[in-house]
């Protein structure tokens, strides 16, 4: 394909300039590679309520120690 040839053509109908713009926009959006979504970083407020590296161990009395302050 040379640089003078169009990338696509309308085969049927007479589209308006707005319809052609919408078509070109849709083709551009679909032709872009999908980027990986950025993982959401929890806020400082949410992180403060989560336990640090110490996780409660399962076993006898674990339910009691899970509610005690650390």
N, CA, C and O atoms as a Tripos MOL2 file, in Angstrom:
@<TRIPOS>MOLECULE
protein
  280   279    70     0     0
PROTEIN
NO_CHARGES

@<TRIPOS>ATOM
      1 N           0.8260   -1.1640    0.0000 N.3       1 UNK1
      2 CA          0.0000    0.0000    0.0000 C.3       1 UNK1
      3 C           0.8790    1.2390    0.0000 C.2       1 UNK1
      4 O           1.8240    1.3330    0.7820 O.2       1 UNK1
      5 N           0.5780    2.1640   -0.8510 N.am      2 UNK2
      6 CA          1.3560    3.3970   -0.8990 C.3       2 UNK2
      7 C           0.7570    4.4240    0.0650 C.2       2 UNK2
      8 O          -0.3360    4.2240    0.5950 O.2       2 UNK2
      9 N           1.4710    5.5100    0.2830 N.am      3 UNK3
     10 CA          1.0140    6.5400    1.2110 C.3       3 UNK3
     11 C          -0.1910    7.2970    0.6690 C.2       3 UNK3
     12 O          -0.9270    7.9080    1.4440 O.2       3 UNK3
     13 N          -0.4130    7.2720   -0.6520 N.am      4 UNK4
     14 CA         -1.5270    8.0010   -1.2490 C.3       4 UNK4
     15 C          -2.8440    7.2370   -1.1680 C.2       4 UNK4
     16 O          -3.9130    7.8380   -1.2850 O.2       4 UNK4
     17 N          -2.7840    5.9330   -0.9700 N.am      5 UNK5
     18 CA         -4.0050    5.1350   -0.9110 C.3       5 UNK5
     19 C          -4.6580    5.2700    0.4660 C.2       5 UNK5
     20 O          -3.9600    5.3120    1.4790 O.2       5 UNK5
     21 N          -5.9940    5.3390    0.5110 N.am      6 UNK6
     22 CA         -6.6670    5.4440    1.8110 C.3       6 UNK6
     23 C          -6.5540    4.1290    2.5970 C.2       6 UNK6
     24 O          -6.4330    3.0520    2.0140 O.2       6 UNK6
     25 N          -6.5960    4.2410    3.9090 N.am      7 UNK7
     26 CA         -6.5150    3.0710    4.7810 C.3       7 UNK7
     27 C          -7.8200    2.2760    4.7530 C.2       7 UNK7
     28 O          -7.8010    1.0510    4.8780 O.2       7 UNK7
     29 N          -8.9390    2.9550    4.5920 N.am      8 UNK8
     30 CA        -10.2400    2.2970    4.4770 C.3       8 UNK8
     31 C         -11.1210    3.1460    3.5790 C.2       8 UNK8
     32 O         -10.8070    4.3020    3.2950 O.2       8 UNK8
     33 N         -12.2270    2.5640    3.1340 N.am      9 UNK9
     34 CA        -13.1300    3.3140    2.2690 C.3       9 UNK9
     35 C         -14.5620    2.9310    2.6020 C.2       9 UNK9
     36 O         -14.8370    1.8340    3.0890 O.2       9 UNK9
     37 N         -15.4640    3.8590    2.3280 N.am     10 UNK10
     38 CA        -16.8870    3.6360    2.5600 C.3      10 UNK10
     39 C         -17.4390    2.9630    1.3150 C.2      10 UNK10
     40 O         -17.3310    3.4990    0.2110 O.2      10 UNK10
     41 N         -18.0270    1.7940    1.4940 N.am     11 UNK11
     42 CA        -18.5140    1.0080    0.3590 C.3      11 UNK11
     43 C         -19.9550    1.3740    0.0210 C.2      11 UNK11
     44 O         -20.3360    1.3650   -1.1500 O.2      11 UNK11
     45 N         -20.7520    1.6910    1.0240 N.am     12 UNK12
     46 CA        -22.1580    1.9640    0.7710 C.3      12 UNK12
     47 C         -22.6120    3.1400    1.6260 C.2      12 UNK12
     48 O         -22.1870    3.2550    2.7750 O.2      12 UNK12
     49 N         -23.4360    3.9880    1.1160 N.am     13 UNK13
     50 CA        -23.9850    5.1110    1.8540 C.3      13 UNK13
     51 C         -23.1220    6.3550    1.7090 C.2      13 UNK13
     52 O         -22.0480    6.3280    1.1080 O.2      13 UNK13
     53 N         -23.6190    7.4400    2.2730 N.am     14 UNK14
     54 CA        -22.9150    8.7110    2.2360 C.3      14 UNK14
     55 C         -22.8130    9.2080    3.6830 C.2      14 UNK14
     56 O         -23.7190    9.8840    4.1700 O.2      14 UNK14
     57 N         -21.7290    8.8810    4.3630 N.am     15 UNK15
     58 CA        -21.6130    9.2870    5.7690 C.3      15 UNK15
     59 C         -21.2980   10.7730    5.8980 C.2      15 UNK15
     60 O         -20.6760   11.3740    5.0220 O.2      15 UNK15
     61 N         -21.7390   11.3430    7.0040 N.am     16 UNK16
     62 CA        -21.4220   12.7390    7.2870 C.3      16 UNK16
     63 C         -20.0110   12.8140    7.8710 C.2      16 UNK16
     64 O         -19.3970   11.7940    8.1820 O.2      16 UNK16
     65 N         -19.5130   14.0370    8.0100 N.am     17 UNK17
     66 CA        -18.1750   14.2160    8.5840 C.3      17 UNK17
     67 C         -18.1310   13.6970   10.0170 C.2      17 UNK17
     68 O         -17.1180   13.1370   10.4360 O.2      17 UNK17
     69 N         -19.2220   13.8730   10.7820 N.am     18 UNK18
     70 CA        -19.2730   13.3930   12.1630 C.3      18 UNK18
     71 C         -19.2480   11.8720   12.2140 C.2      18 UNK18
     72 O         -18.5980   11.2870   13.0810 O.2      18 UNK18
     73 N         -19.9560   11.2290   11.2850 N.am     19 UNK19
     74 CA        -19.9630    9.7690   11.2540 C.3      19 UNK19
     75 C         -18.5820    9.2200   10.8850 C.2      19 UNK19
     76 O         -18.1400    8.2200   11.4520 O.2      19 UNK19
     77 N         -17.9110    9.8610    9.9510 N.am     20 UNK20
     78 CA        -16.5550    9.4230    9.5980 C.3      20 UNK20
     79 C         -15.5920    9.6310   10.7640 C.2      20 UNK20
     80 O         -14.7200    8.7980   11.0090 O.2      20 UNK20
     81 N         -15.7500   10.7370   11.4780 N.am     21 UNK21
     82 CA        -14.8970   10.9890   12.6410 C.3      21 UNK21
     83 C         -15.1250    9.9290   13.7120 C.2      21 UNK21
     84 O         -14.1710    9.4670   14.3370 O.2      21 UNK21
     85 N         -16.3730    9.5440   13.9290 N.am     22 UNK22
     86 CA        -16.6800    8.5060   14.9030 C.3      22 UNK22
     87 C         -16.0860    7.1680   14.4700 C.2      22 UNK22
     88 O         -15.5710    6.4230   15.3030 O.2      22 UNK22
     89 N         -16.1510    6.8610   13.1940 N.am     23 UNK23
     90 CA        -15.5780    5.6210   12.6750 C.3      23 UNK23
     91 C         -14.0700    5.5920   12.8590 C.2      23 UNK23
     92 O         -13.5160    4.5870   13.3030 O.2      23 UNK23
     93 N         -13.4020    6.6910   12.5180 N.am     24 UNK24
     94 CA        -11.9420    6.7600   12.6670 C.3      24 UNK24
     95 C         -11.5630    6.6460   14.1440 C.2      24 UNK24
     96 O         -10.5940    5.9650   14.4820 O.2      24 UNK24
     97 N         -12.3150    7.3050   15.0200 N.am     25 UNK25
     98 CA        -12.0480    7.2090   16.4530 C.3      25 UNK25
     99 C         -12.2020    5.7830   16.9590 C.2      25 UNK25
    100 O         -11.3780    5.3120   17.7430 O.2      25 UNK25
    101 N         -13.2410    5.0980   16.5220 N.am     26 UNK26
    102 CA        -13.4560    3.7120   16.9470 C.3      26 UNK26
    103 C         -12.3400    2.8030   16.4450 C.2      26 UNK26
    104 O         -11.8870    1.9190   17.1710 O.2      26 UNK26
    105 N         -11.9000    3.0120   15.2220 N.am     27 UNK27
    106 CA        -10.8160    2.1840   14.6680 C.3      27 UNK27
    107 C          -9.5200    2.4380   15.4320 C.2      27 UNK27
    108 O          -8.7810    1.4980   15.7240 O.2      27 UNK27
    109 N          -9.2380    3.7000   15.7600 N.am     28 UNK28
    110 CA         -8.0130    4.0110   16.5100 C.3      28 UNK28
    111 C          -8.0290    3.4000   17.9020 C.2      28 UNK28
    112 O          -7.0190    2.8650   18.3610 O.2      28 UNK28
    113 N          -9.1610    3.4750   18.5690 N.am     29 UNK29
    114 CA         -9.2530    2.9110   19.9200 C.3      29 UNK29
    115 C          -9.0780    1.3960   19.8760 C.2      29 UNK29
    116 O          -8.3930    0.8290   20.7280 O.2      29 UNK29
    117 N          -9.6810    0.7440   18.9050 N.am     30 UNK30
    118 CA         -9.5850   -0.7170   18.8130 C.3      30 UNK30
    119 C          -8.2080   -1.1840   18.3690 C.2      30 UNK30
    120 O          -7.8210   -2.3150   18.6640 O.2      30 UNK30
    121 N          -7.4570   -0.3360   17.6640 N.am     31 UNK31
    122 CA         -6.1640   -0.7710   17.1380 C.3      31 UNK31
    123 C          -5.0340   -0.5770   18.1460 C.2      31 UNK31
    124 O          -3.9430   -1.1160   17.9550 O.2      31 UNK31
    125 N          -5.2770    0.1890   19.2210 N.am     32 UNK32
    126 CA         -4.2300    0.3820   20.2320 C.3      32 UNK32
    127 C          -4.0520   -0.8880   21.0360 C.2      32 UNK32
    128 O          -5.0280   -1.5850   21.3160 O.2      32 UNK32
    129 N          -2.8170   -1.2010   21.4140 N.am     33 UNK33
    130 CA         -2.6240   -2.3730   22.2780 C.3      33 UNK33
    131 C          -3.1890   -2.0890   23.6700 C.2      33 UNK33
    132 O          -3.0700   -0.9840   24.1980 O.2      33 UNK33
    133 N          -3.7890   -3.0920   24.2290 N.am     34 UNK34
    134 CA         -4.3730   -2.9420   25.5650 C.3      34 UNK34
    135 C          -3.2610   -2.9260   26.5990 C.2      34 UNK34
    136 O          -2.4190   -3.8230   26.6380 O.2      34 UNK34
    137 N          -3.2670   -1.9050   27.4270 N.am     35 UNK35
    138 CA         -2.2580   -1.8300   28.4740 C.3      35 UNK35
    139 C          -2.7780   -2.5230   29.7220 C.2      35 UNK35
    140 O          -3.9840   -2.5930   29.9620 O.2      35 UNK35
    141 N          -1.8530   -3.0260   30.4980 N.am     36 UNK36
    142 CA         -2.2300   -3.6980   31.7360 C.3      36 UNK36
    143 C          -2.7720   -2.6660   32.7120 C.2      36 UNK36
    144 O          -2.2070   -1.5800   32.8380 O.2      36 UNK36
    145 N          -3.8530   -2.9860   33.4000 N.am     37 UNK37
    146 CA         -4.3950   -2.0130   34.3440 C.3      37 UNK37
    147 C          -3.4200   -1.7760   35.4940 C.2      37 UNK37
    148 O          -2.7610   -2.6970   35.9760 O.2      37 UNK37
    149 N          -3.3480   -0.5340   35.9140 N.am     38 UNK38
    150 CA         -2.4580   -0.1740   37.0090 C.3      38 UNK38
    151 C          -3.0900   -0.6630   38.3020 C.2      38 UNK38
    152 O          -4.2480   -0.3490   38.5790 O.2      38 UNK38
    153 N          -2.3420   -1.4320   39.1030 N.am     39 UNK39
    154 CA         -2.9330   -1.9250   40.3440 C.3      39 UNK39
    155 C          -3.2470   -0.7590   41.2790 C.2      39 UNK39
    156 O          -2.4590    0.1770   41.4170 O.2      39 UNK39
    157 N          -4.3930   -0.8340   41.9060 N.am     40 UNK40
    158 CA         -4.8160    0.2340   42.8050 C.3      40 UNK40
    159 C          -3.9930    0.1740   44.0870 C.2      40 UNK40
    160 O          -3.8570   -0.8810   44.7070 O.2      40 UNK40
    161 N          -3.4520    1.3200   44.4680 N.am     41 UNK41
    162 CA         -2.6730    1.4090   45.6910 C.3      41 UNK41
    163 C          -3.6220    1.8150   46.8120 C.2      41 UNK41
    164 O          -4.3020    2.8360   46.7040 O.2      41 UNK41
    165 N          -3.6790    1.0330   47.8820 N.am     42 UNK42
    166 CA         -4.5850    1.4050   48.9640 C.3      42 UNK42
    167 C          -4.1310    2.7030   49.6280 C.2      42 UNK42
    168 O          -2.9360    2.9910   49.6940 O.2      42 UNK42
    169 N          -5.0760    3.4670   50.1070 N.am     43 UNK43
    170 CA         -4.7600    4.7390   50.7450 C.3      43 UNK43
    171 C          -4.0490    4.5000   52.0770 C.2      43 UNK43
    172 O          -4.0570    3.3910   52.6110 O.2      43 UNK43
    173 N          -3.4470    5.5440   52.5910 N.am     44 UNK44
    174 CA         -2.7670    5.4470   53.8760 C.3      44 UNK44
    175 C          -3.7630    5.1110   54.9690 C.2      44 UNK44
    176 O          -3.4420    4.3630   55.8930 O.2      44 UNK44
    177 N          -4.9630    5.6510   54.8740 N.am     45 UNK45
    178 CA         -5.9850    5.3730   55.8670 C.3      45 UNK45
    179 C          -6.3480    3.8860   55.8640 C.2      45 UNK45
    180 O          -6.4900    3.2840   56.9280 O.2      45 UNK45
    181 N          -6.4980    3.2900   54.6790 N.am     46 UNK46
    182 CA         -6.8450    1.8710   54.5950 C.3      46 UNK46
    183 C          -5.6910    0.9980   55.0700 C.2      46 UNK46
    184 O          -5.9130   -0.0220   55.7210 O.2      46 UNK46
    185 N          -4.4540    1.3940   54.7470 N.am     47 UNK47
    186 CA         -3.3020    0.6000   55.1670 C.3      47 UNK47
    187 C          -3.1260    0.6260   56.6720 C.2      47 UNK47
    188 O          -2.6470   -0.3480   57.2540 O.2      47 UNK47
    189 N          -3.5090    1.7400   57.3230 N.am     48 UNK48
    190 CA         -3.3010    1.8410   58.7630 C.3      48 UNK48
    191 C          -4.1730    0.8610   59.5340 C.2      48 UNK48
    192 O          -3.8220    0.4840   60.6510 O.2      48 UNK48
    193 N          -5.2800    0.4470   58.9790 N.am     49 UNK49
    194 CA         -6.1710   -0.4770   59.6640 C.3      49 UNK49
    195 C          -5.8360   -1.9300   59.4360 C.2      49 UNK49
    196 O          -6.4280   -2.8090   60.0620 O.2      49 UNK49
    197 N          -4.9100   -2.1910   58.5640 N.am     50 UNK50
    198 CA         -4.5420   -3.5800   58.2680 C.3      50 UNK50
    199 C          -3.3560   -4.0030   59.1160 C.2      50 UNK50
    200 O          -2.4730   -3.1960   59.4080 O.2      50 UNK50
    201 N          -3.3380   -5.2630   59.5080 N.am     51 UNK51
    202 CA         -2.1780   -5.7090   60.2830 C.3      51 UNK51
    203 C          -0.9180   -5.6880   59.4290 C.2      51 UNK51
    204 O          -0.9700   -5.8710   58.2120 O.2      51 UNK51
    205 N           0.2010   -5.4640   60.0820 N.am     52 UNK52
    206 CA          1.4710   -5.4130   59.3640 C.3      52 UNK52
    207 C           1.8910   -6.8030   58.9170 C.2      52 UNK52
    208 O           1.1110   -7.5220   58.2910 O.2      52 UNK52
    209 N           3.0810   -7.1700   59.2260 N.am     53 UNK53
    210 CA          3.5890   -8.4770   58.8060 C.3      53 UNK53
    211 C           3.1260   -9.5890   59.7260 C.2      53 UNK53
    212 O           3.1370  -10.7570   59.3380 O.2      53 UNK53
    213 N           2.7160   -9.2450   60.9450 N.am     54 UNK54
    214 CA          2.2850  -10.2680   61.9000 C.3      54 UNK54
    215 C           0.8440  -10.6530   61.6060 C.2      54 UNK54
    216 O          -0.0630   -9.8310   61.7370 O.2      54 UNK54
    217 N           0.6370  -11.8780   61.2170 N.am     55 UNK55
    218 CA         -0.7090  -12.3780   60.9860 C.3      55 UNK55
    219 C          -1.0370  -13.3690   62.0870 C.2      55 UNK55
    220 O          -0.1600  -14.1130   62.5260 O.2      55 UNK55
    221 N          -2.2800  -13.3950   62.5410 N.am     56 UNK56
    222 CA         -2.6280  -14.3270   63.6050 C.3      56 UNK56
    223 C          -2.4280  -15.7720   63.1450 C.2      56 UNK56
    224 O          -2.7800  -16.1430   62.0250 O.2      56 UNK56
    225 N          -1.8700  -16.5510   64.0180 N.am     57 UNK57
    226 CA         -1.6370  -17.9620   63.6980 C.3      57 UNK57
    227 C          -2.8560  -18.7760   64.1070 C.2      57 UNK57
    228 O          -3.4860  -18.5050   65.1300 O.2      57 UNK57
    229 N          -3.1730  -19.7590   63.3070 N.am     58 UNK58
    230 CA         -4.2860  -20.6450   63.6330 C.3      58 UNK58
    231 C          -3.8720  -21.5940   64.7430 C.2      58 UNK58
    232 O          -2.7100  -21.9900   64.8430 O.2      58 UNK58
    233 N          -4.8210  -21.9460   65.5590 N.am     59 UNK59
    234 CA         -4.5450  -22.8880   66.6360 C.3      59 UNK59
    235 C          -5.4250  -22.6000   67.8260 C.2      59 UNK59
    236 O          -6.3220  -21.7600   67.7560 O.2      59 UNK59
    237 N          -5.1700  -23.3020   68.9350 N.am     60 UNK60
    238 CA         -5.9820  -23.0890   70.1310 C.3      60 UNK60
    239 C          -5.8650  -21.6450   70.6250 C.2      60 UNK60
    240 O          -4.7590  -21.1290   70.7850 O.2      60 UNK60
    241 N          -6.9920  -21.0050   70.8620 N.am     61 UNK61
    242 CA         -7.0010  -19.6460   71.3660 C.3      61 UNK61
    243 C          -6.7590  -18.5800   70.3220 C.2      61 UNK61
    244 O          -6.6430  -17.4060   70.6740 O.2      61 UNK61
    245 N          -6.6770  -18.9360   69.0580 N.am     62 UNK62
    246 CA         -6.3900  -17.9570   68.0160 C.3      62 UNK62
    247 C          -7.5100  -16.9380   67.8790 C.2      62 UNK62
    248 O          -7.2610  -15.7710   67.5780 O.2      62 UNK62
    249 N          -8.7420  -17.3810   68.0990 N.am     63 UNK63
    250 CA         -9.8650  -16.4510   67.9930 C.3      63 UNK63
    251 C          -9.7750  -15.3840   69.0720 C.2      63 UNK63
    252 O         -10.1690  -14.2390   68.8450 O.2      63 UNK63
    253 N          -9.2660  -15.7420   70.2320 N.am     64 UNK64
    254 CA         -9.1440  -14.7850   71.3240 C.3      64 UNK64
    255 C          -8.0150  -13.7990   71.0550 C.2      64 UNK64
    256 O          -8.1860  -12.5960   71.2500 O.2      64 UNK64
    257 N          -6.8570  -14.2960   70.6080 N.am     65 UNK65
    258 CA         -5.7140  -13.4150   70.3730 C.3      65 UNK65
    259 C          -5.9190  -12.5220   69.1420 C.2      65 UNK65
    260 O          -5.2820  -11.4760   69.0230 O.2      65 UNK65
    261 N          -6.7990  -12.9290   68.2370 N.am     66 UNK66
    262 CA         -7.0170  -12.0880   67.0620 C.3      66 UNK66
    263 C          -7.7250  -10.8000   67.4210 C.2      66 UNK66
    264 O          -7.6270   -9.8250   66.6750 O.2      66 UNK66
    265 N          -8.4370  -10.7610   68.5400 N.am     67 UNK67
    266 CA         -9.1500   -9.5650   68.9420 C.3      67 UNK67
    267 C          -8.3860   -8.7050   69.9290 C.2      67 UNK67
    268 O          -8.8240   -7.6010   70.2510 O.2      67 UNK67
    269 N          -7.2540   -9.1880   70.4140 N.am     68 UNK68
    270 CA         -6.4750   -8.4300   71.3850 C.3      68 UNK68
    271 C          -5.5790   -7.4190   70.6840 C.2      68 UNK68
    272 O          -5.1690   -7.6410   69.5450 O.2      68 UNK68
    273 N          -5.2700   -6.3040   71.3570 N.am     69 UNK69
    274 CA         -4.3510   -5.3400   70.7440 C.3      69 UNK69
    275 C          -2.9520   -5.9190   70.6040 C.2      69 UNK69
    276 O          -2.5630   -6.8160   71.3520 O.2      69 UNK69
    277 N          -2.2280   -5.4200   69.6770 N.am     70 UNK70
    278 CA         -0.8720   -5.9480   69.4290 C.3      70 UNK70
    279 C           0.1660   -5.0810   70.0320 C.2      70 UNK70
    280 O           1.3560   -5.3730   69.9210 O.2      70 UNK70
@<TRIPOS>BOND
     1     1     2 1
     2     2     3 1
     3     3     4 2
     4     3     5 am
     5     5     6 1
     6     6     7 1
     7     7     8 2
     8     7     9 am
     9     9    10 1
    10    10    11 1
    11    11    12 2
    12    11    13 am
    13    13    14 1
    14    14    15 1
    15    15    16 2
    16    15    17 am
    17    17    18 1
    18    18    19 1
    19    19    20 2
    20    19    21 am
    21    21    22 1
    22    22    23 1
    23    23    24 2
    24    23    25 am
    25    25    26 1
    26    26    27 1
    27    27    28 2
    28    27    29 am
    29    29    30 1
    30    30    31 1
    31    31    32 2
    32    31    33 am
    33    33    34 1
    34    34    35 1
    35    35    36 2
    36    35    37 am
    37    37    38 1
    38    38    39 1
    39    39    40 2
    40    39    41 am
    41    41    42 1
    42    42    43 1
    43    43    44 2
    44    43    45 am
    45    45    46 1
    46    46    47 1
    47    47    48 2
    48    47    49 am
    49    49    50 1
    50    50    51 1
    51    51    52 2
    52    51    53 am
    53    53    54 1
    54    54    55 1
    55    55    56 2
    56    55    57 am
    57    57    58 1
    58    58    59 1
    59    59    60 2
    60    59    61 am
    61    61    62 1
    62    62    63 1
    63    63    64 2
    64    63    65 am
    65    65    66 1
    66    66    67 1
    67    67    68 2
    68    67    69 am
    69    69    70 1
    70    70    71 1
    71    71    72 2
    72    71    73 am
    73    73    74 1
    74    74    75 1
    75    75    76 2
    76    75    77 am
    77    77    78 1
    78    78    79 1
    79    79    80 2
    80    79    81 am
    81    81    82 1
    82    82    83 1
    83    83    84 2
    84    83    85 am
    85    85    86 1
    86    86    87 1
    87    87    88 2
    88    87    89 am
    89    89    90 1
    90    90    91 1
    91    91    92 2
    92    91    93 am
    93    93    94 1
    94    94    95 1
    95    95    96 2
    96    95    97 am
    97    97    98 1
    98    98    99 1
    99    99   100 2
   100    99   101 am
   101   101   102 1
   102   102   103 1
   103   103   104 2
   104   103   105 am
   105   105   106 1
   106   106   107 1
   107   107   108 2
   108   107   109 am
   109   109   110 1
   110   110   111 1
   111   111   112 2
   112   111   113 am
   113   113   114 1
   114   114   115 1
   115   115   116 2
   116   115   117 am
   117   117   118 1
   118   118   119 1
   119   119   120 2
   120   119   121 am
   121   121   122 1
   122   122   123 1
   123   123   124 2
   124   123   125 am
   125   125   126 1
   126   126   127 1
   127   127   128 2
   128   127   129 am
   129   129   130 1
   130   130   131 1
   131   131   132 2
   132   131   133 am
   133   133   134 1
   134   134   135 1
   135   135   136 2
   136   135   137 am
   137   137   138 1
   138   138   139 1
   139   139   140 2
   140   139   141 am
   141   141   142 1
   142   142   143 1
   143   143   144 2
   144   143   145 am
   145   145   146 1
   146   146   147 1
   147   147   148 2
   148   147   149 am
   149   149   150 1
   150   150   151 1
   151   151   152 2
   152   151   153 am
   153   153   154 1
   154   154   155 1
   155   155   156 2
   156   155   157 am
   157   157   158 1
   158   158   159 1
   159   159   160 2
   160   159   161 am
   161   161   162 1
   162   162   163 1
   163   163   164 2
   164   163   165 am
   165   165   166 1
   166   166   167 1
   167   167   168 2
   168   167   169 am
   169   169   170 1
   170   170   171 1
   171   171   172 2
   172   171   173 am
   173   173   174 1
   174   174   175 1
   175   175   176 2
   176   175   177 am
   177   177   178 1
   178   178   179 1
   179   179   180 2
   180   179   181 am
   181   181   182 1
   182   182   183 1
   183   183   184 2
   184   183   185 am
   185   185   186 1
   186   186   187 1
   187   187   188 2
   188   187   189 am
   189   189   190 1
   190   190   191 1
   191   191   192 2
   192   191   193 am
   193   193   194 1
   194   194   195 1
   195   195   196 2
   196   195   197 am
   197   197   198 1
   198   198   199 1
   199   199   200 2
   200   199   201 am
   201   201   202 1
   202   202   203 1
   203   203   204 2
   204   203   205 am
   205   205   206 1
   206   206   207 1
   207   207   208 2
   208   207   209 am
   209   209   210 1
   210   210   211 1
   211   211   212 2
   212   211   213 am
   213   213   214 1
   214   214   215 1
   215   215   216 2
   216   215   217 am
   217   217   218 1
   218   218   219 1
   219   219   220 2
   220   219   221 am
   221   221   222 1
   222   222   223 1
   223   223   224 2
   224   223   225 am
   225   225   226 1
   226   226   227 1
   227   227   228 2
   228   227   229 am
   229   229   230 1
   230   230   231 1
   231   231   232 2
   232   231   233 am
   233   233   234 1
   234   234   235 1
   235   235   236 2
   236   235   237 am
   237   237   238 1
   238   238   239 1
   239   239   240 2
   240   239   241 am
   241   241   242 1
   242   242   243 1
   243   243   244 2
   244   243   245 am
   245   245   246 1
   246   246   247 1
   247   247   248 2
   248   247   249 am
   249   249   250 1
   250   250   251 1
   251   251   252 2
   252   251   253 am
   253   253   254 1
   254   254   255 1
   255   255   256 2
   256   255   257 am
   257   257   258 1
   258   258   259 1
   259   259   260 2
   260   259   261 am
   261   261   262 1
   262   262   263 1
   263   263   264 2
   264   263   265 am
   265   265   266 1
   266   266   267 1
   267   267   268 2
   268   267   269 am
   269   269   270 1
   270   270   271 1
   271   271   272 2
   272   271   273 am
   273   273   274 1
   274   274   275 1
   275   275   276 2
   276   275   277 am
   277   277   278 1
   278   278   279 1
   279   279   280 2
@<TRIPOS>SUBSTRUCTURE
     1 UNK1         2 RESIDUE 1 A UNK
     2 UNK2         6 RESIDUE 1 A UNK
     3 UNK3        10 RESIDUE 1 A UNK
     4 UNK4        14 RESIDUE 1 A UNK
     5 UNK5        18 RESIDUE 1 A UNK
     6 UNK6        22 RESIDUE 1 A UNK
     7 UNK7        26 RESIDUE 1 A UNK
     8 UNK8        30 RESIDUE 1 A UNK
     9 UNK9        34 RESIDUE 1 A UNK
    10 UNK10       38 RESIDUE 1 A UNK
    11 UNK11       42 RESIDUE 1 A UNK
    12 UNK12       46 RESIDUE 1 A UNK
    13 UNK13       50 RESIDUE 1 A UNK
    14 UNK14       54 RESIDUE 1 A UNK
    15 UNK15       58 RESIDUE 1 A UNK
    16 UNK16       62 RESIDUE 1 A UNK
    17 UNK17       66 RESIDUE 1 A UNK
    18 UNK18       70 RESIDUE 1 A UNK
    19 UNK19       74 RESIDUE 1 A UNK
    20 UNK20       78 RESIDUE 1 A UNK
    21 UNK21       82 RESIDUE 1 A UNK
    22 UNK22       86 RESIDUE 1 A UNK
    23 UNK23       90 RESIDUE 1 A UNK
    24 UNK24       94 RESIDUE 1 A UNK
    25 UNK25       98 RESIDUE 1 A UNK
    26 UNK26      102 RESIDUE 1 A UNK
    27 UNK27      106 RESIDUE 1 A UNK
    28 UNK28      110 RESIDUE 1 A UNK
    29 UNK29      114 RESIDUE 1 A UNK
    30 UNK30      118 RESIDUE 1 A UNK
    31 UNK31      122 RESIDUE 1 A UNK
    32 UNK32      126 RESIDUE 1 A UNK
    33 UNK33      130 RESIDUE 1 A UNK
    34 UNK34      134 RESIDUE 1 A UNK
    35 UNK35      138 RESIDUE 1 A UNK
    36 UNK36      142 RESIDUE 1 A UNK
    37 UNK37      146 RESIDUE 1 A UNK
    38 UNK38      150 RESIDUE 1 A UNK
    39 UNK39      154 RESIDUE 1 A UNK
    40 UNK40      158 RESIDUE 1 A UNK
    41 UNK41      162 RESIDUE 1 A UNK
    42 UNK42      166 RESIDUE 1 A UNK
    43 UNK43      170 RESIDUE 1 A UNK
    44 UNK44      174 RESIDUE 1 A UNK
    45 UNK45      178 RESIDUE 1 A UNK
    46 UNK46      182 RESIDUE 1 A UNK
    47 UNK47      186 RESIDUE 1 A UNK
    48 UNK48      190 RESIDUE 1 A UNK
    49 UNK49      194 RESIDUE 1 A UNK
    50 UNK50      198 RESIDUE 1 A UNK
    51 UNK51      202 RESIDUE 1 A UNK
    52 UNK52      206 RESIDUE 1 A UNK
    53 UNK53      210 RESIDUE 1 A UNK
    54 UNK54      214 RESIDUE 1 A UNK
    55 UNK55      218 RESIDUE 1 A UNK
    56 UNK56      222 RESIDUE 1 A UNK
    57 UNK57      226 RESIDUE 1 A UNK
    58 UNK58      230 RESIDUE 1 A UNK
    59 UNK59      234 RESIDUE 1 A UNK
    60 UNK60      238 RESIDUE 1 A UNK
    61 UNK61      242 RESIDUE 1 A UNK
    62 UNK62      246 RESIDUE 1 A UNK
    63 UNK63      250 RESIDUE 1 A UNK
    64 UNK64      254 RESIDUE 1 A UNK
    65 UNK65      258 RESIDUE 1 A UNK
    66 UNK66      262 RESIDUE 1 A UNK
    67 UNK67      266 RESIDUE 1 A UNK
    68 UNK68      270 RESIDUE 1 A UNK
    69 UNK69      274 RESIDUE 1 A UNK
    70 UNK70      278 RESIDUE 1 A UNK
